[in-house]
């Protein structure tokens, strides 16, 4: 289960950006929240939606998540360069 994902310096993301599934203290839509067993555990959202204007970074967020998944699942050989696409609008 994905609880939190952070991306920085990847494609259109220059600064740190978080996507998280941690529920707020809002109680109006409590049926969309999975509560922890004890009071100390965090409550999580059951689902989420990513939306926004054209060219707002939705696809790049998915690409960042796919990159992270592949990095974890496939691993990387020791001392092998990792192919990444850094933030595109930064002046060199």
GUGU-962072 format. One record per atom (N, C-alpha, C): residue number from 1; residue in three letters; atom name; x, y, z negated. Coordinates in nm, 3 decimals, decimal comma. Example, Ala and Ser with C-alpha at 12.3 -4.5 7.8 and 13.67 -1.06 7.14 Angstrom:
<pts>
{seq=1	type=ALA	atom=N	u=1,319	v=-0,569	w=-0,780}
{seq=1	type=ALA	atom=CA	u=1,230	v=-0,450	w=-0,780}
{seq=1	type=ALA	atom=C	u=1,320	v=-0,330	w=-0,780}
{seq=2	type=SER	atom=N	u=1,285	v=-0,225	w=-0,708}
{seq=2	type=SER	atom=CA	u=1,367	v=-0,106	w=-0,714}
{seq=2	type=SER	atom=C	u=1,290	v=0,003	w=-0,787}
</pts>
This chain:
<pts>
{seq=1	type=UNK	atom=N	u=0,084	v=-0,117	w=0,000}
{seq=1	type=UNK	atom=CA	u=0,000	v=0,000	w=0,000}
{seq=1	type=UNK	atom=C	u=0,089	v=0,124	w=0,000}
{seq=2	type=UNK	atom=N	u=0,058	v=0,216	w=0,087}
{seq=2	type=UNK	atom=CA	u=0,131	v=0,341	w=0,094}
{seq=2	type=UNK	atom=C	u=0,074	v=0,438	w=-0,007}
{seq=3	type=UNK	atom=N	u=0,156	v=0,481	w=-0,100}
{seq=3	type=UNK	atom=CA	u=0,113	v=0,577	w=-0,200}
{seq=3	type=UNK	atom=C	u=0,161	v=0,716	w=-0,165}
{seq=4	type=UNK	atom=N	u=0,286	v=0,726	w=-0,120}
{seq=4	type=UNK	atom=CA	u=0,341	v=0,857	w=-0,087}
{seq=4	type=UNK	atom=C	u=0,447	v=0,840	w=0,021}
{seq=5	type=UNK	atom=N	u=0,448	v=0,933	w=0,116}
{seq=5	type=UNK	atom=CA	u=0,547	v=0,932	w=0,222}
{seq=5	type=UNK	atom=C	u=0,600	v=1,074	w=0,238}
{seq=6	type=UNK	atom=N	u=0,731	v=1,088	w=0,242}
{seq=6	type=UNK	atom=CA	u=0,796	v=1,218	w=0,255}
{seq=6	type=UNK	atom=C	u=0,884	v=1,217	w=0,379}
{seq=7	type=UNK	atom=N	u=0,877	v=1,324	w=0,457}
{seq=7	type=UNK	atom=CA	u=0,958	v=1,335	w=0,578}
{seq=7	type=UNK	atom=C	u=1,023	v=1,474	w=0,581}
{seq=8	type=UNK	atom=N	u=1,147	v=1,478	w=0,632}
{seq=8	type=UNK	atom=CA	u=1,221	v=1,603	w=0,642}
{seq=8	type=UNK	atom=C	u=1,324	v=1,587	w=0,754}
{seq=9	type=UNK	atom=N	u=1,346	v=1,693	w=0,831}
{seq=9	type=UNK	atom=CA	u=1,444	v=1,695	w=0,940}
{seq=9	type=UNK	atom=C	u=1,421	v=1,579	w=1,037}
{seq=10	type=UNK	atom=N	u=1,299	v=1,566	w=1,083}
{seq=10	type=UNK	atom=CA	u=1,263	v=1,461	w=1,178}
{seq=10	type=UNK	atom=C	u=1,162	v=1,519	w=1,276}
{seq=11	type=UNK	atom=N	u=1,198	v=1,517	w=1,405}
{seq=11	type=UNK	atom=CA	u=1,113	v=1,572	w=1,511}
{seq=11	type=UNK	atom=C	u=1,065	v=1,712	w=1,475}
{seq=12	type=UNK	atom=N	u=0,935	v=1,733	w=1,456}
{seq=12	type=UNK	atom=CA	u=0,885	v=1,868	w=1,429}
{seq=12	type=UNK	atom=C	u=0,882	v=1,904	w=1,281}
{seq=13	type=UNK	atom=N	u=0,933	v=1,817	w=1,195}
{seq=13	type=UNK	atom=CA	u=0,936	v=1,845	w=1,051}
{seq=13	type=UNK	atom=C	u=1,075	v=1,894	w=1,011}
{seq=14	type=UNK	atom=N	u=1,086	v=2,021	w=0,981}
{seq=14	type=UNK	atom=CA	u=1,213	v=2,076	w=0,937}
{seq=14	type=UNK	atom=C	u=1,223	v=2,063	w=0,785}
{seq=15	type=UNK	atom=N	u=1,130	v=2,122	w=0,715}
{seq=15	type=UNK	atom=CA	u=1,131	v=2,118	w=0,570}
{seq=15	type=UNK	atom=C	u=1,054	v=1,996	w=0,520}
{seq=16	type=UNK	atom=N	u=1,077	v=1,964	w=0,396}
{seq=16	type=UNK	atom=CA	u=1,015	v=1,848	w=0,333}
{seq=16	type=UNK	atom=C	u=0,862	v=1,858	w=0,338}
{seq=17	type=UNK	atom=N	u=0,799	v=1,752	w=0,385}
{seq=17	type=UNK	atom=CA	u=0,653	v=1,745	w=0,393}
{seq=17	type=UNK	atom=C	u=0,609	v=1,613	w=0,331}
{seq=18	type=UNK	atom=N	u=0,507	v=1,620	w=0,246}
{seq=18	type=UNK	atom=CA	u=0,458	v=1,501	w=0,176}
{seq=18	type=UNK	atom=C	u=0,319	v=1,463	w=0,227}
{seq=19	type=UNK	atom=N	u=0,298	v=1,334	w=0,238}
{seq=19	type=UNK	atom=CA	u=0,166	v=1,276	w=0,259}
{seq=19	type=UNK	atom=C	u=0,146	v=1,183	w=0,142}
{seq=20	type=UNK	atom=N	u=0,042	v=1,206	w=0,062}
{seq=20	type=UNK	atom=CA	u=0,025	v=1,115	w=-0,051}
{seq=20	type=UNK	atom=C	u=-0,121	v=1,078	w=-0,070}
{seq=21	type=UNK	atom=N	u=-0,139	v=0,965	w=-0,131}
{seq=21	type=UNK	atom=CA	u=-0,271	v=0,907	w=-0,153}
{seq=21	type=UNK	atom=C	u=-0,312	v=0,915	w=-0,300}
{seq=22	type=UNK	atom=N	u=-0,245	v=0,999	w=-0,377}
{seq=22	type=UNK	atom=CA	u=-0,278	v=1,015	w=-0,518}
{seq=22	type=UNK	atom=C	u=-0,401	v=1,104	w=-0,530}
{seq=23	type=UNK	atom=N	u=-0,500	v=1,055	w=-0,602}
{seq=23	type=UNK	atom=CA	u=-0,626	v=1,127	w=-0,616}
{seq=23	type=UNK	atom=C	u=-0,610	v=1,246	w=-0,709}
{seq=24	type=UNK	atom=N	u=-0,684	v=1,352	w=-0,680}
{seq=24	type=UNK	atom=CA	u=-0,686	v=1,468	w=-0,769}
{seq=24	type=UNK	atom=C	u=-0,784	v=1,441	w=-0,883}
{seq=25	type=UNK	atom=N	u=-0,806	v=1,540	w=-0,965}
{seq=25	type=UNK	atom=CA	u=-0,900	v=1,525	w=-1,077}
{seq=25	type=UNK	atom=C	u=-1,044	v=1,549	w=-1,034}
{seq=26	type=UNK	atom=N	u=-1,066	v=1,576	w=-0,906}
{seq=26	type=UNK	atom=CA	u=-1,201	v=1,599	w=-0,852}
{seq=26	type=UNK	atom=C	u=-1,290	v=1,478	w=-0,882}
{seq=27	type=UNK	atom=N	u=-1,413	v=1,502	w=-0,926}
{seq=27	type=UNK	atom=CA	u=-1,501	v=1,391	w=-0,962}
{seq=27	type=UNK	atom=C	u=-1,622	v=1,378	w=-0,869}
{seq=28	type=UNK	atom=N	u=-1,639	v=1,469	w=-0,774}
{seq=28	type=UNK	atom=CA	u=-1,756	v=1,465	w=-0,685}
{seq=28	type=UNK	atom=C	u=-1,760	v=1,339	w=-0,599}
{seq=29	type=UNK	atom=N	u=-1,647	v=1,286	w=-0,559}
{seq=29	type=UNK	atom=CA	u=-1,643	v=1,170	w=-0,471}
{seq=29	type=UNK	atom=C	u=-1,569	v=1,054	w=-0,538}
{seq=30	type=UNK	atom=N	u=-1,608	v=1,023	w=-0,657}
{seq=30	type=UNK	atom=CA	u=-1,537	v=0,922	w=-0,736}
{seq=30	type=UNK	atom=C	u=-1,543	v=0,783	w=-0,671}
{seq=31	type=UNK	atom=N	u=-1,640	v=0,758	w=-0,583}
{seq=31	type=UNK	atom=CA	u=-1,648	v=0,628	w=-0,517}
{seq=31	type=UNK	atom=C	u=-1,538	v=0,609	w=-0,412}
{seq=32	type=UNK	atom=N	u=-1,463	v=0,715	w=-0,381}
{seq=32	type=UNK	atom=CA	u=-1,351	v=0,706	w=-0,288}
{seq=32	type=UNK	atom=C	u=-1,217	v=0,687	w=-0,360}
{seq=33	type=UNK	atom=N	u=-1,223	v=0,666	w=-0,489}
{seq=33	type=UNK	atom=CA	u=-1,102	v=0,658	w=-0,571}
{seq=33	type=UNK	atom=C	u=-1,092	v=0,519	w=-0,634}
{seq=34	type=UNK	atom=N	u=-0,969	v=0,464	w=-0,631}
{seq=34	type=UNK	atom=CA	u=-0,940	v=0,339	w=-0,701}
{seq=34	type=UNK	atom=C	u=-0,869	v=0,377	w=-0,830}
{seq=35	type=UNK	atom=N	u=-0,933	v=0,353	w=-0,940}
{seq=35	type=UNK	atom=CA	u=-0,878	v=0,391	w=-1,070}
{seq=35	type=UNK	atom=C	u=-0,782	v=0,284	w=-1,121}
{seq=36	type=UNK	atom=N	u=-0,680	v=0,330	w=-1,193}
{seq=36	type=UNK	atom=CA	u=-0,587	v=0,237	w=-1,256}
{seq=36	type=UNK	atom=C	u=-0,653	v=0,165	w=-1,371}
{seq=37	type=UNK	atom=N	u=-0,596	v=0,054	w=-1,412}
{seq=37	type=UNK	atom=CA	u=-0,653	v=-0,027	w=-1,521}
{seq=37	type=UNK	atom=C	u=-0,644	v=0,050	w=-1,654}
{seq=38	type=UNK	atom=N	u=-0,528	v=0,109	w=-1,680}
{seq=38	type=UNK	atom=CA	u=-0,513	v=0,185	w=-1,804}
{seq=38	type=UNK	atom=C	u=-0,520	v=0,334	w=-1,773}
{seq=39	type=UNK	atom=N	u=-0,532	v=0,413	w=-1,875}
{seq=39	type=UNK	atom=CA	u=-0,543	v=0,558	w=-1,859}
{seq=39	type=UNK	atom=C	u=-0,412	v=0,619	w=-1,808}
{seq=40	type=UNK	atom=N	u=-0,299	v=0,551	w=-1,831}
{seq=40	type=UNK	atom=CA	u=-0,168	v=0,602	w=-1,790}
{seq=40	type=UNK	atom=C	u=-0,139	v=0,579	w=-1,642}
{seq=41	type=UNK	atom=N	u=-0,213	v=0,492	w=-1,575}
{seq=41	type=UNK	atom=CA	u=-0,190	v=0,461	w=-1,435}
{seq=41	type=UNK	atom=C	u=-0,256	v=0,566	w=-1,345}
{seq=42	type=UNK	atom=N	u=-0,195	v=0,588	w=-1,230}
{seq=42	type=UNK	atom=CA	u=-0,248	v=0,688	w=-1,138}
{seq=42	type=UNK	atom=C	u=-0,369	v=0,633	w=-1,063}
{seq=43	type=UNK	atom=N	u=-0,456	v=0,723	w=-1,023}
{seq=43	type=UNK	atom=CA	u=-0,571	v=0,687	w=-0,940}
{seq=43	type=UNK	atom=C	u=-0,535	v=0,717	w=-0,795}
{seq=44	type=UNK	atom=N	u=-0,575	v=0,628	w=-0,704}
{seq=44	type=UNK	atom=CA	u=-0,541	v=0,642	w=-0,563}
{seq=44	type=UNK	atom=C	u=-0,666	v=0,654	w=-0,478}
{seq=45	type=UNK	atom=N	u=-0,650	v=0,720	w=-0,364}
{seq=45	type=UNK	atom=CA	u=-0,760	v=0,731	w=-0,269}
{seq=45	type=UNK	atom=C	u=-0,774	v=0,600	w=-0,192}
{seq=46	type=UNK	atom=N	u=-0,895	v=0,564	w=-0,158}
{seq=46	type=UNK	atom=CA	u=-0,920	v=0,442	w=-0,082}
{seq=46	type=UNK	atom=C	u=-0,877	v=0,457	w=0,064}
{seq=47	type=UNK	atom=N	u=-0,893	v=0,575	w=0,120}
{seq=47	type=UNK	atom=CA	u=-0,859	v=0,599	w=0,260}
{seq=47	type=UNK	atom=C	u=-0,825	v=0,747	w=0,279}
{seq=48	type=UNK	atom=N	u=-0,776	v=0,778	w=0,398}
{seq=48	type=UNK	atom=CA	u=-0,746	v=0,917	w=0,430}
{seq=48	type=UNK	atom=C	u=-0,767	v=0,939	w=0,579}
{seq=49	type=UNK	atom=N	u=-0,771	v=1,064	w=0,617}
{seq=49	type=UNK	atom=CA	u=-0,784	v=1,104	w=0,757}
{seq=49	type=UNK	atom=C	u=-0,679	v=1,210	w=0,784}
{seq=50	type=UNK	atom=N	u=-0,612	v=1,198	w=0,897}
{seq=50	type=UNK	atom=CA	u=-0,516	v=1,300	w=0,937}
{seq=50	type=UNK	atom=C	u=-0,575	v=1,373	w=1,057}
{seq=51	type=UNK	atom=N	u=-0,593	v=1,501	w=1,043}
{seq=51	type=UNK	atom=CA	u=-0,649	v=1,580	w=1,151}
{seq=51	type=UNK	atom=C	u=-0,581	v=1,715	w=1,156}
{seq=52	type=UNK	atom=N	u=-0,594	v=1,782	w=1,268}
{seq=52	type=UNK	atom=CA	u=-0,535	v=1,914	w=1,283}
{seq=52	type=UNK	atom=C	u=-0,536	v=1,956	w=1,428}
{seq=53	type=UNK	atom=N	u=-0,492	v=2,077	w=1,451}
{seq=53	type=UNK	atom=CA	u=-0,489	v=2,133	w=1,586}
{seq=53	type=UNK	atom=C	u=-0,388	v=2,059	w=1,673}
{seq=54	type=UNK	atom=N	u=-0,399	v=2,078	w=1,803}
{seq=54	type=UNK	atom=CA	u=-0,301	v=2,022	w=1,894}
{seq=54	type=UNK	atom=C	u=-0,163	v=2,074	w=1,857}
{seq=55	type=UNK	atom=N	u=-0,064	v=1,990	w=1,869}
{seq=55	type=UNK	atom=CA	u=0,076	v=2,025	w=1,840}
{seq=55	type=UNK	atom=C	u=0,099	v=2,064	w=1,694}
{seq=56	type=UNK	atom=N	u=0,021	v=2,005	w=1,603}
{seq=56	type=UNK	atom=CA	u=0,039	v=2,036	w=1,461}
{seq=56	type=UNK	atom=C	u=0,122	v=1,933	w=1,387}
{seq=57	type=UNK	atom=N	u=0,164	v=1,823	w=1,456}
{seq=57	type=UNK	atom=CA	u=0,254	v=1,727	w=1,394}
{seq=57	type=UNK	atom=C	u=0,193	v=1,593	w=1,358}
{seq=58	type=UNK	atom=N	u=0,068	v=1,569	w=1,396}
{seq=58	type=UNK	atom=CA	u=0,003	v=1,442	w=1,361}
{seq=58	type=UNK	atom=C	u=0,079	v=1,323	w=1,420}
{seq=59	type=UNK	atom=N	u=0,109	v=1,328	w=1,548}
{seq=59	type=UNK	atom=CA	u=0,180	v=1,217	w=1,614}
{seq=59	type=UNK	atom=C	u=0,320	v=1,202	w=1,559}
{seq=60	type=UNK	atom=N	u=0,386	v=1,312	w=1,529}
{seq=60	type=UNK	atom=CA	u=0,521	v=1,304	w=1,474}
{seq=60	type=UNK	atom=C	u=0,521	v=1,246	w=1,333}
{seq=61	type=UNK	atom=N	u=0,416	v=1,267	w=1,257}
{seq=61	type=UNK	atom=CA	u=0,404	v=1,204	w=1,126}
{seq=61	type=UNK	atom=C	u=0,394	v=1,053	w=1,144}
{seq=62	type=UNK	atom=N	u=0,314	v=1,009	w=1,241}
{seq=62	type=UNK	atom=CA	u=0,302	v=0,866	w=1,268}
{seq=62	type=UNK	atom=C	u=0,436	v=0,808	w=1,315}
{seq=63	type=UNK	atom=N	u=0,509	v=0,883	w=1,398}
{seq=63	type=UNK	atom=CA	u=0,640	v=0,837	w=1,444}
{seq=63	type=UNK	atom=C	u=0,738	v=0,826	w=1,327}
{seq=64	type=UNK	atom=N	u=0,731	v=0,921	w=1,234}
{seq=64	type=UNK	atom=CA	u=0,818	v=0,917	w=1,116}
{seq=64	type=UNK	atom=C	u=0,786	v=0,795	w=1,030}
{seq=65	type=UNK	atom=N	u=0,657	v=0,766	w=1,014}
{seq=65	type=UNK	atom=CA	u=0,617	v=0,649	w=0,936}
{seq=65	type=UNK	atom=C	u=0,660	v=0,519	w=1,006}
{seq=66	type=UNK	atom=N	u=0,649	v=0,516	w=1,138}
{seq=66	type=UNK	atom=CA	u=0,692	v=0,397	w=1,213}
{seq=66	type=UNK	atom=C	u=0,842	v=0,379	w=1,202}
{seq=67	type=UNK	atom=N	u=0,918	v=0,489	w=1,208}
{seq=67	type=UNK	atom=CA	u=1,063	v=0,482	w=1,192}
{seq=67	type=UNK	atom=C	u=1,099	v=0,427	w=1,055}
{seq=68	type=UNK	atom=N	u=1,034	v=0,478	w=0,950}
{seq=68	type=UNK	atom=CA	u=1,062	v=0,433	w=0,814}
{seq=68	type=UNK	atom=C	u=1,028	v=0,285	w=0,798}
{seq=69	type=UNK	atom=N	u=0,915	v=0,243	w=0,854}
{seq=69	type=UNK	atom=CA	u=0,877	v=0,103	w=0,846}
{seq=69	type=UNK	atom=C	u=0,981	v=0,014	w=0,914}
{seq=70	type=UNK	atom=N	u=1,022	v=0,052	w=1,034}
{seq=70	type=UNK	atom=CA	u=1,121	v=-0,027	w=1,106}
{seq=70	type=UNK	atom=C	u=1,254	v=-0,030	w=1,030}
{seq=71	type=UNK	atom=N	u=1,291	v=0,083	w=0,971}
{seq=71	type=UNK	atom=CA	u=1,415	v=0,093	w=0,896}
{seq=71	type=UNK	atom=C	u=1,414	v=-0,004	w=0,777}
{seq=72	type=UNK	atom=N	u=1,300	v=-0,013	w=0,710}
{seq=72	type=UNK	atom=CA	u=1,289	v=-0,101	w=0,594}
{seq=72	type=UNK	atom=C	u=1,277	v=-0,248	w=0,635}
{seq=73	type=UNK	atom=N	u=1,191	v=-0,275	w=0,732}
{seq=73	type=UNK	atom=CA	u=1,164	v=-0,414	w=0,772}
{seq=73	type=UNK	atom=C	u=1,281	v=-0,476	w=0,847}
{seq=74	type=UNK	atom=N	u=1,335	v=-0,404	w=0,944}
{seq=74	type=UNK	atom=CA	u=1,442	v=-0,458	w=1,028}
{seq=74	type=UNK	atom=C	u=1,580	v=-0,440	w=0,966}
{seq=75	type=UNK	atom=N	u=1,593	v=-0,347	w=0,874}
{seq=75	type=UNK	atom=CA	u=1,719	v=-0,315	w=0,810}
{seq=75	type=UNK	atom=C	u=1,819	v=-0,258	w=0,911}
{seq=76	type=UNK	atom=N	u=1,937	v=-0,227	w=0,866}
{seq=76	type=UNK	atom=CA	u=2,042	v=-0,171	w=0,951}
{seq=76	type=UNK	atom=C	u=2,172	v=-0,240	w=0,916}
{seq=77	type=UNK	atom=N	u=2,247	v=-0,274	w=1,018}
{seq=77	type=UNK	atom=CA	u=2,376	v=-0,337	w=0,993}
{seq=77	type=UNK	atom=C	u=2,470	v=-0,237	w=0,927}
{seq=78	type=UNK	atom=N	u=2,558	v=-0,288	w=0,846}
{seq=78	type=UNK	atom=CA	u=2,654	v=-0,204	w=0,776}
{seq=78	type=UNK	atom=C	u=2,741	v=-0,128	w=0,876}
{seq=79	type=UNK	atom=N	u=2,762	v=-0,001	w=0,851}
{seq=79	type=UNK	atom=CA	u=2,846	v=0,088	w=0,931}
{seq=79	type=UNK	atom=C	u=2,797	v=0,108	w=1,073}
{seq=80	type=UNK	atom=N	u=2,669	v=0,082	w=1,096}
{seq=80	type=UNK	atom=CA	u=2,611	v=0,105	w=1,228}
{seq=80	type=UNK	atom=C	u=2,535	v=0,237	w=1,224}
{seq=81	type=UNK	atom=N	u=2,551	v=0,318	w=1,328}
{seq=81	type=UNK	atom=CA	u=2,483	v=0,447	w=1,335}
{seq=81	type=UNK	atom=C	u=2,332	v=0,426	w=1,344}
{seq=82	type=UNK	atom=N	u=2,259	v=0,513	w=1,277}
{seq=82	type=UNK	atom=CA	u=2,113	v=0,509	w=1,280}
{seq=82	type=UNK	atom=C	u=2,067	v=0,613	w=1,381}
{seq=83	type=UNK	atom=N	u=1,988	v=0,570	w=1,479}
{seq=83	type=UNK	atom=CA	u=1,941	v=0,662	w=1,581}
{seq=83	type=UNK	atom=C	u=1,819	v=0,737	w=1,528}
{seq=84	type=UNK	atom=N	u=1,837	v=0,867	w=1,510}
{seq=84	type=UNK	atom=CA	u=1,727	v=0,951	w=1,465}
{seq=84	type=UNK	atom=C	u=1,712	v=1,069	w=1,558}
{seq=85	type=UNK	atom=N	u=1,597	v=1,132	w=1,551}
{seq=85	type=UNK	atom=CA	u=1,572	v=1,254	w=1,626}
{seq=85	type=UNK	atom=C	u=1,550	v=1,366	w=1,525}
{seq=86	type=UNK	atom=N	u=1,654	v=1,449	w=1,502}
{seq=86	type=UNK	atom=CA	u=1,640	v=1,556	w=1,402}
{seq=86	type=UNK	atom=C	u=1,543	v=1,665	w=1,446}
{seq=87	type=UNK	atom=N	u=1,515	v=1,755	w=1,356}
{seq=87	type=UNK	atom=CA	u=1,426	v=1,867	w=1,383}
{seq=87	type=UNK	atom=C	u=1,469	v=1,937	w=1,511}
{seq=88	type=UNK	atom=N	u=1,377	v=1,955	w=1,604}
{seq=88	type=UNK	atom=CA	u=1,410	v=2,001	w=1,739}
{seq=88	type=UNK	atom=C	u=1,428	v=2,152	w=1,755}
{seq=89	type=UNK	atom=N	u=1,374	v=2,229	w=1,664}
{seq=89	type=UNK	atom=CA	u=1,378	v=2,374	w=1,682}
{seq=89	type=UNK	atom=C	u=1,491	v=2,444	w=1,607}
{seq=90	type=UNK	atom=N	u=1,577	v=2,370	w=1,543}
{seq=90	type=UNK	atom=CA	u=1,689	v=2,427	w=1,469}
{seq=90	type=UNK	atom=C	u=1,800	v=2,466	w=1,565}
{seq=91	type=UNK	atom=N	u=1,850	v=2,590	w=1,550}
{seq=91	type=UNK	atom=CA	u=1,961	v=2,635	w=1,633}
{seq=91	type=UNK	atom=C	u=2,090	v=2,570	w=1,584}
{seq=92	type=UNK	atom=N	u=2,170	v=2,524	w=1,676}
{seq=92	type=UNK	atom=CA	u=2,297	v=2,458	w=1,639}
{seq=92	type=UNK	atom=C	u=2,403	v=2,559	w=1,611}
</pts>
